[in-house]
């Protein structure tokens, strides 16, 4: 079975949101992992209560999957739950 390939949109100089990986909550706070187009592939952004707390540019699908899983694991270890 082949692994899924993330669609890479033609770069036109403007970043666009193309996916929301997950949302976690802790009390009234929400953490969201979003994916945007980027000249070098995809950019993942982690926002907590609408404030950018982390960003990483990923050149391939493996990096995207690894990064979002790593961020999620860290938050879940700190008590964040699926929204």
Secondary structure, DSSP 8 states (H G I E B T S, - for coil): ------------S---EEEEEEEEEETTEEEEEEEEEETTEEEEEEEETTEEEEEEEESSHHHHHHHHHHHHHHHHHTT-EE-
